[in-house]
């Protein structure tokens, strides 16, 4: 009786091991995607929020799978790039959510084997913002923000309204308007000013961000470890439909003295 039981038990183990070996023999991902977002008119990078749940969401859906594939989601970086290095080669549709640019149609992408497939996606941002002359004095960050639109906003405002122009700062380069990546915000309320007035001429604004002394003290050790630097970005807040969207400048540093 014991011999028969042991024999059956061993046979069951061998079957289980064979099943595991069959599952483990599936091919590993053999491709990847590297992308970059640029303004379709100027070719400039379209900067993004911090790579987080509030950032630009990239969606990839494989089209040539034997069954309907679930979308894969990941997020773009602040520098306007996005990467997924673990994809199966094949045909995909690329789409975006929570974007700070006007909607684009789904983009067909062929992921090649054995390497990264590179794509450049041309988009139309709601607004473009640059930041100049960043200084820190008397517990305040001051900078000049310049804004423009690269689409024909005079003929068609596309349901957009600029509601704010401002600065935000953080103790790391991962800085945006969101409270998790921001220890101070200075903003000019533009909700009562016509876009024509804001964008006519050079579209230049002096923005002042006064930092709370308590928060500065709270992060003093980190700022010191950063070489007495804070990281700063300019932003433009746009009302688009029922949503607020944020376009950003590149990140700059300012010395705290």
C-alpha positions in Angstrom: 0.0 0.0 0.0 2.8 2.4 0.9 4.7 1.6 -2.3 1.6 2.3 -4.4 0.9 5.6 -2.6 4.5 6.8 -3.1 4.4 5.9 -6.7 1.2 7.9 -7.3 2.6 10.8 -5.3 5.8 10.9 -7.4 3.8 10.8 -10.6 1.7 13.7 -9.5 4.9 15.8 -8.7 6.3 15.0 -12.2 3.1 16.1 -13.9 3.1 19.4 -11.9 6.8 20.1 -12.7 6.1 19.4 -16.4 3.2 21.9 -16.4 5.4 24.5 -14.7 8.1 24.0 -17.3 5.6 24.5 -20.1 4.4 27.8 -18.6 8.0 29.1 -18.1 8.8 28.4 -21.7 6.8 31.4 -23.0 9.0 33.9 -24.9 10.1 37.0 -23.1 9.4 40.5 -24.4 11.7 41.1 -27.3 11.2 44.8 -28.1 10.6 48.2 -26.6 9.3 51.7 -27.4 11.1 55.1 -26.9 9.1 58.2 -27.8 9.4 62.0 -27.7 6.7 64.6 -27.8 7.3 67.7 -29.9 5.4 70.8 -31.0 4.2 70.1 -34.5 4.9 73.7 -35.6 8.2 74.5 -33.9 9.7 71.0 -33.2 10.3 72.1 -29.6 9.9 69.6 -26.7 6.5 69.6 -25.1 7.4 69.4 -21.4 5.2 67.3 -19.1 4.2 67.0 -15.4 6.1 64.7 -13.1 6.0 61.0 -14.1 3.2 60.0 -11.7 -0.5 59.3 -11.6 -1.2 62.9 -12.6 1.2 62.9 -15.5 0.8 62.2 -19.2 -0.5 58.6 -19.5 0.7 56.6 -22.4 -1.5 53.8 -23.7 -0.3 51.0 -25.9 -2.7 48.3 -27.2 -1.4 45.3 -29.3 -3.4 44.7 -32.4 -2.0 41.4 -33.8 -2.4 39.2 -30.7 -4.4 36.0 -31.0 -7.0 37.4 -28.6 -8.0 41.0 -27.8 -5.2 42.5 -25.8 -5.6 44.7 -22.8 -4.0 48.1 -23.0 -0.7 48.7 -21.3 -0.3 52.0 -19.4 2.8 54.0 -18.4 3.7 57.6 -17.9 5.8 60.2 -19.7 8.7 62.0 -18.1 9.0 65.7 -17.4 11.3 66.1 -20.4 8.6 65.0 -22.8 9.9 61.5 -23.4 8.4 58.1 -22.6 9.9 54.6 -22.6 8.7 51.0 -22.2 11.5 48.5 -22.6 9.5 45.3 -22.1 7.2 44.9 -25.0 6.5 42.0 -27.4 7.2 42.9 -31.0 4.2 43.4 -33.2 1.6 46.0 -34.2 0.2 48.5 -31.7 -2.0 51.5 -31.3 -0.5 54.4 -29.3 -2.8 56.8 -27.5 -2.5 59.4 -24.7 -4.6 60.5 -21.7 -4.5 63.5 -19.3 -2.6 65.4 -21.9 -1.5 69.0 -21.9 -2.0 69.1 -25.7 -5.0 68.8 -28.0 -6.3 65.3 -28.6 -4.5 63.3 -31.3 -5.8 60.3 -33.2 -4.5 56.8 -32.2 -1.1 56.3 -33.8 -0.2 52.9 -35.4 3.3 51.7 -34.2 5.2 48.7 -35.3 7.5 47.4 -32.4 10.5 45.7 -34.0 12.3 42.7 -32.5 15.6 43.0 -30.6 15.8 46.6 -29.7 14.0 49.9 -29.1 11.6 51.3 -31.7 11.8 55.1 -31.7 8.9 57.4 -32.4 8.5 61.2 -32.5 4.9 62.4 -31.8 3.9 65.8 -33.1 1.3 67.5 -31.0 -0.3 70.9 -30.4 0.2 72.1 -26.8 -2.5 74.4 -25.3 0.3 76.9 -24.6 4.1 77.1 -24.5 5.9 78.8 -21.6 9.6 79.8 -21.2 11.3 80.9 -18.0 14.1 83.5 -17.8 16.1 85.5 -15.2 15.4 83.2 -12.2 16.6 84.7 -8.9 16.1 84.1 -5.2 16.1 87.0 -2.7 14.2 87.8 0.5 12.6 84.4 0.7 11.1 84.8 -2.8 11.8 83.2 -6.2 11.4 85.7 -9.1 11.4 85.0 -12.8 10.1 86.1 -16.1 7.6 83.9 -17.8 7.1 84.2 -21.6 4.1 82.5 -23.2 2.9 81.8 -26.7 0.5 79.6 -28.7 1.7 77.9 -31.8 -1.8 77.4 -33.2 -4.2 80.0 -34.8 -5.9 81.0 -31.5 -7.2 84.3 -32.9 -9.4 82.6 -35.5 -10.4 79.7 -33.2 -9.7 79.6 -29.4 -10.7 75.8 -29.4 -12.6 76.3 -26.2 -9.4 77.4 -24.3 -8.9 80.1 -21.7 -5.7 80.9 -20.0 -6.5 81.1 -16.3 -3.1 81.4 -14.6 0.6 82.0 -15.2 3.0 81.0 -12.4 6.1 79.4 -10.8 6.4 76.3 -8.7 9.5 75.0 -6.9 10.6 71.9 -5.1 13.6 70.4 -3.4 14.1 67.9 -6.3 14.1 68.3 -10.0 10.7 66.4 -10.1 8.7 69.6 -9.8 5.2 70.5 -11.1 2.0 72.2 -9.9 0.8 69.2 -7.9 1.2 69.4 -4.1 3.3 66.3 -3.9 6.0 67.9 -6.1 5.9 71.5 -5.0 6.8 73.4 -1.8 5.6 76.8 -3.1 3.6 78.4 -5.8 3.3 81.9 -7.1 0.6 82.6 -9.6 -0.9 85.4 -11.6 -4.7 85.0 -11.8 -5.6 85.5 -15.5 -9.2 84.3 -15.4 -10.5 87.8 -15.8 -8.1 88.9 -18.6 -8.7 88.2 -22.2 -6.3 85.8 -23.9 -5.8 88.4 -26.6 -4.3 90.8 -24.0 -2.2 88.0 -22.5 -0.7 86.8 -25.8 -0.4 90.1 -27.7 3.2 91.4 -28.1 5.9 89.5 -26.2 3.6 87.8 -23.7 6.0 88.4 -20.9 5.1 88.4 -17.2 7.1 88.9 -14.0 6.1 86.3 -11.5 6.9 86.3 -7.8 6.8 83.2 -5.6 7.2 84.0 -1.9 8.2 81.0 0.1 6.8 80.3 3.6 9.6 80.6 6.1 8.4 77.5 8.0 8.6 75.4 4.9 12.0 76.7 4.0 13.2 75.8 7.5 11.6 72.3 7.2 13.6 71.5 4.1 16.7 73.5 5.0 18.9 70.3 5.4 17.8 69.0 1.9 18.3 72.4 0.3 21.8 72.5 1.8 22.5 69.0 0.6 21.5 70.2 -2.9 24.2 72.8 -2.8 21.7 75.4 -1.6 19.6 75.0 -4.7 15.9 74.9 -5.4 14.3 73.6 -8.6 11.9 75.9 -10.4 9.5 75.6 -13.3 7.1 78.1 -14.9 3.6 76.9 -15.9 0.5 78.1 -17.7 -2.9 76.9 -16.5 -5.5 76.5 -19.3 -9.2 75.8 -18.9 -10.1 73.3 -21.6 -13.7 72.3 -21.4 -14.3 71.4 -17.8 -10.6 70.6 -17.1 -7.6 72.5 -16.0 -4.4 71.6 -18.0 -0.9 72.6 -17.2 2.0 73.3 -19.7 5.5 73.7 -18.3 8.9 75.2 -19.0 12.1 73.3 -18.6 13.4 72.9 -15.0 15.9 75.5 -13.8 17.8 75.8 -10.5 18.1 78.8 -8.2 20.6 79.3 -5.4 19.1 80.0 -1.9 21.1 82.6 -0.1 
